[in-house]
Amino acid sequence: MDARPPLNDRRQSVTVRPAAPAEIPELAGVLARAFGADPMVVWPLLSGDALAERIRTMFEIVDTPFAGEGWIYTAGEGVGVMSLMPPAIGEREREIADAIAPAIASLTPDGGERYERFWAWVWSMNGPEPHWLLDQIAVEPAVQGRGIGGAMLRFAIERAEQHGLPLCLETGVAGNVPLYERFGFRVMREADAPDGGPHIWFMRRDPG
């Protein structure tokens, strides 16, 4: 028996739509509250003073240009947010990364060195095959469990299915792995990030 939730499961009506750049400051707050203890967020920035605000600022720096490209979505009247990256955007993503690098560096005690090394390693693990990437997905902690995250996952899955391509994601939280497996993802590889970084699971859902 297939344990995947049906893609047309709409037990709760949740609208998923593109987010405008002007919405990112508020959505960055949602991301910061949801990811405040996530190893993939905390470790690259290094613990220290004003960590919660630095996390929020990091998401604002990254996601404002992403929203301009149409890669950021919001759901449930602004309490859900995800970044869904289409295939073949590598050059544009590198341009954005280069442009925001000084701002990211200013958030970290080491000038962004650990951040840059960590994310370069993560990106290298995804492989060259065309795929969609579920880069961020978060729900305001106070309203988790109401189907908002599931609606965003189904939206991402349907988008990848439409193009006949895999949908990939990474997580540094062991408890997320069975959740994503329920939606048809499987672990392709897992590894410890270099320099004593967190353990990361790299997951993929094939079309069909």
C-alpha positions as a Python dict, from the first residue, in 0.01 Angstrom:
ca = {
    (1, 'M'): (0, 0, 0),
    (2, 'D'): (129, 347, -92),
    (3, 'A'): (165, 551, 229),
    (4, 'R'): (202, 881, 48),
    (5, 'P'): (-71, 1139, 118),
    (6, 'P'): (-270, 1196, -203),
    (7, 'L'): (-158, 1510, -384),
    (8, 'N'): (-517, 1630, -412),
    (9, 'D'): (-572, 1602, -37),
    (10, 'R'): (-733, 1935, 54),
    (11, 'R'): (-859, 1869, 405),
    (12, 'Q'): (-792, 2232, 481),
    (13, 'S'): (-803, 2502, 216),
    (14, 'V'): (-462, 2671, 218),
    (15, 'T'): (-363, 2911, -58),
    (16, 'V'): (-2, 2901, -174),
    (17, 'R'): (108, 3198, -382),
    (18, 'P'): (424, 3381, -488),
    (19, 'A'): (554, 3630, -232),
    (20, 'A'): (649, 3984, -327),
    (21, 'P'): (985, 4128, -222),
    (22, 'A'): (800, 4375, 4),
    (23, 'E'): (664, 4083, 208),
    (24, 'I'): (1006, 3938, 287),
    (25, 'P'): (1080, 4131, 610),
    (26, 'E'): (769, 3980, 770),
    (27, 'L'): (828, 3635, 622),
    (28, 'A'): (1189, 3644, 742),
    (29, 'G'): (1050, 3664, 1094),
    (30, 'V'): (850, 3346, 1035),
    (31, 'L'): (1162, 3171, 905),
    (32, 'A'): (1373, 3291, 1198),
    (33, 'R'): (1123, 3166, 1454),
    (34, 'A'): (1080, 2831, 1276),
    (35, 'F'): (1453, 2775, 1213),
    (36, 'G'): (1592, 2928, 1532),
    (37, 'A'): (1744, 2597, 1644),
    (38, 'D'): (1798, 2433, 1305),
    (39, 'P'): (2162, 2318, 1266),
    (40, 'M'): (2171, 2417, 897),
    (41, 'V'): (2088, 2774, 995),
    (42, 'V'): (2264, 2815, 1328),
    (43, 'W'): (2596, 2644, 1254),
    (44, 'P'): (2695, 2851, 946),
    (45, 'L'): (2625, 3178, 1131),
    (46, 'L'): (2808, 3070, 1451),
    (47, 'S'): (2643, 3108, 1789),
    (48, 'G'): (2687, 3438, 1964),
    (49, 'D'): (2524, 3768, 2041),
    (50, 'A'): (2189, 3854, 1882),
    (51, 'L'): (2169, 3519, 1703),
    (52, 'A'): (1791, 3531, 1653),
    (53, 'E'): (1809, 3874, 1490),
    (54, 'R'): (2105, 3771, 1277),
    (55, 'I'): (1906, 3471, 1154),
    (56, 'R'): (1611, 3693, 1065),
    (57, 'T'): (1840, 3936, 883),
    (58, 'M'): (2008, 3653, 695),
    (59, 'F'): (1674, 3530, 562),
    (60, 'E'): (1578, 3884, 462),
    (61, 'I'): (1908, 3931, 275),
    (62, 'V'): (1878, 3600, 92),
    (63, 'D'): (1507, 3590, 21),
    (64, 'T'): (1450, 3946, -101),
    (65, 'P'): (1630, 3883, -433),
    (66, 'F'): (1488, 3530, -443),
    (67, 'A'): (1137, 3679, -426),
    (68, 'G'): (1229, 3910, -711),
    (69, 'E'): (1304, 3599, -917),
    (70, 'G'): (973, 3436, -823),
    (71, 'W'): (1132, 3167, -606),
    (72, 'I'): (960, 3253, -272),
    (73, 'Y'): (605, 3147, -185),
    (74, 'T'): (381, 3217, 110),
    (75, 'A'): (83, 3029, 245),
    (76, 'G'): (-189, 3059, 505),
    (77, 'E'): (-207, 3439, 511),
    (78, 'G'): (164, 3485, 568),
    (79, 'V'): (228, 3216, 831),
    (80, 'G'): (394, 2975, 587),
    (81, 'V'): (690, 3040, 360),
    (82, 'M'): (903, 2834, 125),
    (83, 'S'): (1164, 2883, -144),
    (84, 'L'): (1118, 2658, -445),
    (85, 'M'): (1405, 2673, -690),
    (86, 'P'): (1351, 2566, -1052),
    (87, 'P'): (1618, 2385, -1252),
    (88, 'A'): (1882, 2563, -1460),
    (89, 'I'): (1917, 2870, -1237),
    (90, 'G'): (2273, 2804, -1129),
    (91, 'E'): (2426, 3107, -1297),
    (92, 'R'): (2162, 3348, -1165),
    (93, 'E'): (2184, 3197, -816),
    (94, 'R'): (2562, 3245, -817),
    (95, 'E'): (2518, 3608, -923),
    (96, 'I'): (2282, 3666, -630),
    (97, 'A'): (2516, 3485, -390),
    (98, 'D'): (2807, 3705, -498),
    (99, 'A'): (2596, 4021, -463),
    (100, 'I'): (2479, 3944, -110),
    (101, 'A'): (2807, 3796, 16),
    (102, 'P'): (2927, 4120, 185),
    (103, 'A'): (2598, 4155, 373),
    (104, 'I'): (2611, 3793, 488),
    (105, 'A'): (2974, 3834, 594),
    (106, 'S'): (2876, 4125, 816),
    (107, 'L'): (2647, 3893, 1016),
    (108, 'T'): (2916, 3645, 1116),
    (109, 'P'): (3218, 3668, 1349),
    (110, 'D'): (3442, 3509, 1083),
    (111, 'G'): (3341, 3728, 789),
    (112, 'G'): (3119, 3463, 636),
    (113, 'E'): (3391, 3199, 589),
    (114, 'R'): (3206, 2912, 756),
    (115, 'Y'): (2878, 3013, 587),
    (116, 'E'): (3038, 3011, 242),
    (117, 'R'): (3215, 2677, 294),
    (118, 'F'): (2907, 2509, 434),
    (119, 'W'): (2669, 2612, 158),
    (120, 'A'): (2923, 2541, -115),
    (121, 'W'): (2945, 2188, 23),
    (122, 'V'): (2566, 2151, 41),
    (123, 'W'): (2522, 2268, -319),
    (124, 'S'): (2796, 2031, -437),
    (125, 'M'): (2606, 1736, -289),
    (126, 'N'): (2295, 1793, -501),
    (127, 'G'): (2454, 1674, -825),
    (128, 'P'): (2424, 1804, -1183),
    (129, 'E'): (2101, 1632, -1283),
    (130, 'P'): (1815, 1879, -1351),
    (131, 'H'): (1583, 1898, -1050),
    (132, 'W'): (1362, 2128, -848),
    (133, 'L'): (1492, 2221, -504),
    (134, 'L'): (1278, 2278, -197),
    (135, 'D'): (1531, 2508, -34),
    (136, 'Q'): (1328, 2642, 262),
    (137, 'I'): (993, 2546, 406),
    (138, 'A'): (867, 2684, 737),
    (139, 'V'): (548, 2751, 928),
    (140, 'E'): (502, 2994, 1215),
    (141, 'P'): (554, 2775, 1524),
    (142, 'A'): (228, 2885, 1688),
    (143, 'V'): (18, 2750, 1397),
    (144, 'Q'): (210, 2437, 1302),
    (145, 'G'): (3, 2122, 1263),
    (146, 'R'): (-280, 2288, 1072),
    (147, 'G'): (-194, 2160, 724),
    (148, 'I'): (-2, 2466, 606),
    (149, 'G'): (329, 2285, 566),
    (150, 'G'): (157, 1997, 390),
    (151, 'A'): (-9, 2235, 146),
    (152, 'M'): (328, 2388, 57),
    (153, 'L'): (484, 2043, 16),
    (154, 'R'): (204, 1934, -217),
    (155, 'F'): (243, 2255, -415),
    (156, 'A'): (616, 2189, -461),
    (157, 'I'): (558, 1824, -551),
    (158, 'E'): (296, 1914, -809),
    (159, 'R'): (524, 2174, -966),
    (160, 'A'): (805, 1920, -1006),
    (161, 'E'): (559, 1657, -1134),
    (162, 'Q'): (435, 1897, -1402),
    (163, 'H'): (788, 1915, -1539),
    (164, 'G'): (863, 1545, -1494),
    (165, 'L'): (1164, 1618, -1272),
    (166, 'P'): (1281, 1512, -925),
    (167, 'L'): (1222, 1734, -624),
    (168, 'C'): (1517, 1752, -383),
    (169, 'L'): (1569, 1892, -34),
    (170, 'E'): (1814, 1881, 255),
    (171, 'T'): (1751, 1870, 627),
    (172, 'G'): (1971, 1876, 934),
    (173, 'V'): (1691, 1760, 1166),
    (174, 'A'): (1653, 1384, 1204),
    (175, 'G'): (1285, 1415, 1295),
    (176, 'N'): (1208, 1572, 957),
    (177, 'V'): (1321, 1264, 765),
    (178, 'P'): (1013, 1044, 832),
    (179, 'L'): (786, 1341, 771),
    (180, 'Y'): (928, 1389, 422),
    (181, 'E'): (925, 1014, 362),
    (182, 'R'): (548, 1022, 409),
    (183, 'F'): (535, 1250, 104),
    (184, 'G'): (740, 1011, -108),
    (185, 'F'): (1090, 1146, -50),
    (186, 'R'): (1377, 906, 13),
    (187, 'V'): (1722, 961, 156),
    (188, 'M'): (1977, 960, -125),
    (189, 'R'): (2278, 1024, 97),
    (190, 'E'): (2366, 1155, 440),
    (191, 'A'): (2693, 1300, 562),
    (192, 'D'): (2855, 1525, 819),
    (193, 'A'): (2937, 1870, 686),
    (194, 'P'): (3310, 1950, 676),
    (195, 'D'): (3490, 2125, 962),
    (196, 'G'): (3274, 1965, 1231),
    (197, 'G'): (2945, 2074, 1077),
    (198, 'P'): (2602, 1917, 1128),
    (199, 'H'): (2482, 1587, 991),
    (200, 'I'): (2272, 1647, 678),
    (201, 'W'): (2021, 1420, 505),
    (202, 'F'): (1986, 1475, 129),
    (203, 'M'): (1644, 1362, 7),
    (204, 'R'): (1474, 1327, -330),
    (205, 'R'): (1129, 1254, -463),
    (206, 'D'): (1112, 1117, -815),
    (207, 'P'): (822, 1209, -1045),
    (208, 'G'): (534, 969, -1077),
}
